[in-house]
Amino acid sequence: MYLEKAMSEIPATGLQLRSKVTSDGQLQLSLEEVPVVAPKSNEVVVRIEASPINPSDLGLLLGLADVSSAQQGGSADRPSVTATIAEGLLKHMGGRIDESMPVGNEGGGVVVAAGDDADAQALLGKTVAALGGAMYSQYRTLKVHQCLAMNEGVEPRESASCFVNPLTALGMVETMRMESYSALIHTAAASNLGQMLQKICVNEEVSLVNVVRKPQQAQLLKSIGAQYVCDSSQPTFAKDLSDAIAATGAYLAFDATGGGELAGQILTSMEVAANATAAEYSRYGSSQHKQVYIYGGLDRSPTLLRRNYGMAWGVGGWLLTPFLQKIGRQRGEELRQKVADEVRTTFASSYVAEISLAQALQLDNLQAYAKQATGLKYLINPNA
């Protein structure tokens, strides 16, 4: 009876932002009415009130389209966007061709209906962070384990980014320890994620070398406790980086850019630092293993490696989901609870603007958040 009453107060349908890549090379973004599904025993219905636009969302949302070609369509309350995708890129779209797909990895909201399972009922009326895709929706029906209950007084806006950035930052430190390193390097370090990582490293006394692109980004990180910040726009960047590595022993790096020469530059600086303390010369390079994990794709160009850093090195990919599977459910739950407990401090996120679903499909907003610029993260409120 309680479920029927709760569902009777929820609309039968809700708006959802969807992305479609057509076989003739066109991206189509639209708002669609989708059913609000009644929860099963171990499920809840969440009214989504905040969902960030992360770089990981943009790949699905924009589908490698040329944003400069975007054209506005639809109406003021139901806008649509179309854009072209280069013929050479269309082959990378794989199984999503001609399929309308929901977007949004994570979000925050309030549980407005719950199944009869005790764990589901315990979430009724509570603010939760949620992970499970399709978060650019007014309502989402989710499994209990896809939700993280917030402490009393925390608002949906504060809980919107509780999964991707916080768990990625925590995962970097966990990976460092699992692979027997003692310090880290991080690129695009002034981002929300980078600031979280810096705070974690200060709290846990881990040496962190931050790589940024602008002096003001360096100042931002220093204001929250960063000791080592290397600005790639400076002529002394290579020396600054190798000196910081020598001082910290940071032979593990996480690179958010992916393309270009940065990963190779980091490996080279690692080799310079390793050789500076080597007992003897080896024509095969230092014996210190140097590892760069690419976890983002801010630069879509090819990754360029100039192999002048010996033979003890590696470049690979790092993703949050496989990492969480590797550490197991218990440790994953411990990290999730840490995020909930520190959501207003270590894991606080900032946004340049909060927009509605309709505003997310206005060209000026779309072209702004598509730049993926540091300090310009947008937040969607589907129920605005």
C-alpha positions in Angstrom: 0.0 0.0 0.0 2.8 2.4 0.9 4.5 1.9 -2.4 1.2 2.4 -4.4 0.7 5.7 -2.5 4.2 6.9 -3.1 4.0 6.0 -6.8 0.7 7.8 -7.1 2.5 11.0 -6.2 5.1 10.6 -8.9 4.5 11.4 -12.5 4.0 8.4 -14.8 6.8 9.8 -17.1 9.8 12.0 -16.7 12.1 13.9 -19.1 15.4 12.3 -20.0 18.3 13.6 -22.1 19.2 11.2 -24.9 22.0 11.0 -27.5 21.9 9.3 -30.8 24.5 8.8 -33.5 23.0 8.0 -36.9 24.4 5.9 -39.6 24.8 8.9 -41.9 27.1 10.6 -39.4 24.8 12.9 -37.5 24.6 13.4 -33.7 21.1 14.0 -32.4 20.5 15.3 -28.9 17.0 15.5 -27.5 14.7 15.4 -24.5 12.3 12.4 -24.4 9.5 11.3 -22.1 10.3 8.0 -20.5 8.3 5.9 -18.0 9.0 6.1 -14.3 9.4 2.5 -13.4 8.0 1.3 -10.0 10.7 -0.2 -7.8 11.2 -3.9 -7.1 11.8 -5.1 -3.6 15.4 -4.0 -3.4 15.1 -0.9 -5.6 14.3 2.8 -5.0 13.0 5.7 -7.1 15.3 8.7 -6.9 14.2 12.2 -8.0 17.4 13.5 -9.5 18.2 17.0 -8.5 21.8 17.3 -9.5 24.1 15.6 -12.0 27.5 16.8 -13.1 28.8 16.9 -16.7 32.1 15.0 -16.4 34.6 14.3 -19.2 33.5 10.7 -19.0 29.9 11.8 -19.8 30.9 13.9 -22.8 32.1 10.9 -24.8 28.7 9.3 -24.8 26.8 12.6 -25.0 28.7 14.1 -27.9 29.8 11.0 -29.7 33.0 12.5 -31.3 30.8 15.1 -33.1 32.3 18.4 -34.3 30.7 20.8 -31.7 31.4 23.8 -33.9 28.9 22.3 -36.4 26.1 22.1 -33.9 22.7 23.5 -34.9 19.7 24.3 -32.6 16.3 22.8 -33.2 13.1 22.0 -31.3 11.3 24.4 -29.0 12.3 26.5 -26.0 11.1 23.8 -23.5 12.1 20.8 -25.7 15.2 21.9 -27.5 17.2 19.6 -29.7 20.7 19.7 -31.2 22.2 18.2 -34.3 25.9 18.1 -35.2 28.1 16.3 -37.8 30.5 13.5 -37.1 33.5 13.1 -39.5 33.3 10.1 -41.7 36.6 8.8 -40.4 35.3 8.9 -36.8 32.0 7.2 -37.4 33.6 3.7 -37.5 34.6 4.2 -33.8 31.0 4.5 -32.8 30.5 0.7 -32.8 27.3 -0.7 -31.4 25.6 2.7 -30.7 24.8 3.6 -34.3 21.1 4.5 -34.7 20.5 3.7 -31.0 19.1 6.5 -28.8 21.0 6.3 -25.5 20.5 8.0 -22.1 23.4 10.0 -20.6 24.8 10.8 -17.2 27.0 8.6 -15.0 26.2 9.9 -11.6 24.0 12.3 -9.6 22.3 13.3 -6.4 18.7 13.3 -5.4 16.0 12.3 -2.9 14.5 8.8 -2.6 10.7 9.3 -3.3 9.6 5.6 -3.4 11.1 2.3 -2.2 10.5 -1.4 -2.5 9.6 -3.5 0.5 13.1 -4.7 1.3 14.4 -3.2 4.6 17.5 -1.7 3.0 15.3 0.0 0.4 12.9 1.3 3.0 15.8 2.7 5.0 16.6 5.1 2.2 13.0 6.5 1.8 13.1 10.3 2.0 16.9 10.4 2.2 19.3 12.3 0.1 21.5 9.9 -1.8 24.4 9.9 -4.3 23.6 7.6 -7.2 25.6 5.8 -9.8 24.1 3.8 -12.7 23.9 5.8 -15.9 20.9 7.8 -17.4 21.3 10.4 -14.6 20.3 13.3 -16.9 16.7 12.2 -16.1 14.1 13.6 -13.8 13.6 10.2 -12.1 15.7 7.0 -11.9 14.8 3.6 -10.5 17.9 2.1 -9.1 19.2 -0.9 -7.0 19.9 -0.1 -3.4 23.6 -0.8 -3.9 23.7 1.9 -6.6 22.9 4.5 -3.9 25.0 6.1 -1.2 23.1 7.6 1.7 24.3 11.0 2.7 24.6 12.2 6.3 21.9 14.4 7.7 21.7 17.9 6.2 23.7 17.1 3.0 21.9 18.5 -0.1 21.6 16.7 -3.5 23.9 19.3 -5.1 26.6 18.4 -2.6 26.2 14.7 -3.3 26.1 14.9 -7.1 29.7 14.1 -7.7 30.3 11.4 -5.0 31.4 8.6 -7.3 33.5 9.3 -10.4 35.9 11.9 -9.1 36.2 11.0 -5.4 36.6 7.2 -6.0 39.0 7.8 -8.9 41.2 10.0 -6.6 41.0 7.5 -3.8 41.7 4.7 -6.4 44.9 6.4 -7.5 46.3 6.4 -3.9 45.1 2.8 -3.5 46.8 1.7 -6.7 50.0 3.4 -5.6 50.1 1.3 -2.5 49.0 -1.9 -4.2 51.8 -1.5 -6.8 54.4 -0.6 -4.1 55.1 3.0 -5.1 55.4 5.7 -2.5 54.4 8.9 -4.4 52.3 10.1 -7.4 52.2 12.4 -10.4 48.9 13.7 -11.6 48.1 15.8 -14.7 45.3 18.3 -15.2 45.8 18.6 -11.5 43.8 21.8 -10.8 40.5 20.1 -11.7 37.9 19.1 -9.1 39.4 15.6 -9.1 42.9 17.0 -8.8 42.0 19.2 -5.8 40.4 16.1 -4.2 43.6 14.1 -4.8 45.7 16.9 -3.3 43.6 17.0 -0.2 43.8 13.2 0.2 47.6 13.2 -0.2 47.9 16.0 2.4 45.7 14.1 4.9 47.5 10.8 4.3 51.1 12.3 4.0 51.6 11.1 0.4 54.0 13.1 -1.8 52.1 14.3 -4.9 53.6 16.0 -8.0 51.0 18.1 -9.7 51.2 19.0 -13.4 49.2 22.1 -14.5 49.1 24.4 -17.6 48.7 27.8 -16.1 50.3 29.8 -13.2 46.9 30.5 -11.6 46.3 26.8 -11.5 49.6 26.3 -9.7 48.5 29.0 -7.2 45.2 27.3 -6.6 46.9 24.0 -5.7 49.4 25.7 -3.5 46.6 27.4 -1.6 45.3 23.9 -0.5 48.7 22.5 0.5 50.5 21.4 -2.6 54.2 21.4 -2.3 55.2 20.2 -5.8 53.5 21.9 -8.7 55.0 21.9 -12.2 53.6 24.3 -14.9 54.0 22.9 -18.4 53.7 26.4 -19.8 57.0 27.4 -18.2 60.4 27.0 -20.0 61.7 25.2 -16.9 59.0 22.6 -16.9 61.2 19.6 -17.8 63.7 20.4 -15.1 61.1 21.3 -12.5 59.4 17.9 -13.1 62.5 15.8 -12.9 63.6 17.7 -9.7 60.2 17.0 -8.1 60.4 13.4 -9.0 63.9 13.1 -7.6 62.7 14.7 -4.4 59.6 12.6 -4.0 60.3 9.3 -5.7 57.2 9.6 -7.8 57.6 7.0 -10.5 53.8 6.4 -10.9 51.7 8.9 -12.9 48.1 9.3 -13.8 47.5 11.2 -16.9 44.1 12.8 -17.7 45.1 14.2 -21.1 45.9 10.9 -23.0 47.0 12.4 -26.3 50.1 14.3 -27.2 53.6 14.2 -25.7 52.8 14.6 -22.0 53.0 10.9 -21.0 56.3 10.6 -22.8 57.6 13.8 -21.1 56.7 12.4 -17.7 58.6 9.1 -18.5 61.6 11.1 -19.6 61.6 13.2 -16.5 61.3 10.0 -14.4 64.4 8.5 -16.1 66.4 11.7 -15.6 65.5 11.6 -11.9 66.3 7.9 -11.6 69.7 8.4 -13.3 70.6 11.3 -11.0 70.8 8.9 -8.1 72.0 5.8 -9.9 75.1 4.1 -8.6 76.5 3.3 -12.0 75.7 3.9 -15.7 73.8 1.4 -17.7 73.3 1.6 -21.5 69.9 0.1 -21.0 68.7 2.9 -18.8 67.8 2.9 -15.2 66.4 -0.2 -13.4 63.7 1.9 -11.8 60.3 0.9 -13.3 58.4 4.0 -14.5 54.6 3.7 -15.0 52.1 6.1 -16.6 48.4 5.2 -16.5 46.2 7.1 -18.9 42.7 7.5 -17.3 41.2 10.4 -19.4 41.1 11.7 -22.9 41.2 15.5 -22.7 43.6 15.4 -25.7 42.2 13.2 -28.5 45.4 13.2 -30.6 47.7 10.2 -30.7 49.8 9.4 -27.7 53.4 10.2 -28.7 56.3 8.3 -27.0 59.9 9.1 -27.7 61.7 6.2 -26.2 64.6 7.8 -24.4 63.8 6.5 -20.9 65.4 3.0 -20.9 63.6 -0.3 -20.9 61.9 -0.3 -17.5 58.7 1.5 -18.2 55.0 1.0 -18.9 52.1 2.9 -20.3 48.5 1.6 -19.8 44.9 2.5 -19.2 43.2 2.9 -15.8 39.5 2.8 -15.3 37.5 3.1 -12.1 35.1 0.2 -12.6 37.8 -2.5 -13.0 39.7 -1.0 -10.1 36.6 -1.3 -7.8 36.1 -4.9 -9.0 39.8 -5.6 -8.1 39.7 -4.3 -4.6 36.4 -6.1 -3.7 33.1 -5.1 -2.2 34.2 -4.6 1.4 37.1 -2.2 0.5 34.8 -0.4 -2.0 32.2 0.2 0.7 34.9 1.6 3.0 35.9 4.1 0.3 32.3 5.0 -0.5 31.6 5.7 3.2 34.8 7.9 3.4 33.4 10.0 0.5 30.0 10.3 2.3 31.7 11.4 5.6 34.0 14.0 3.8 31.6 15.2 1.1 31.8 18.8 2.4 35.6 18.8 2.9 38.0 16.5 1.0 35.4 15.7 -1.7 33.6 19.0 -2.1 33.0 19.9 -5.8 32.5 23.3 -7.4 30.5 24.2 -10.5 30.5 27.2 -12.7 26.8 27.0 -13.4 23.7 24.9 -12.6 21.4 24.4 -15.6 18.2 22.6 -16.5 17.8 19.7 -19.0 16.6 22.2 -21.6 19.5 24.6 -20.9 21.9 21.7 -21.4 20.8 21.6 -25.0 21.2 25.3 -25.6 24.2 25.9 -27.9 26.0 28.4 -25.8 26.0 26.1 -22.8 26.9 23.0 -24.9 29.8 24.7 -26.5 31.1 25.9 -23.1 31.0 22.5 -21.3 32.3 20.7 -24.3 35.6 22.4 -23.9 36.3 20.4 -20.7 38.2 23.4 -19.3 39.5 23.3 -15.8 37.2 25.3 -13.5 34.3 25.2 -15.9 32.3 22.2 -14.7 28.6 22.3 -15.3 25.8 20.8 -13.1 22.5 19.7 -14.5 19.4 19.8 -12.3 16.8 17.7 -14.3 14.0 18.9 -12.0 14.8 22.6 -12.3 
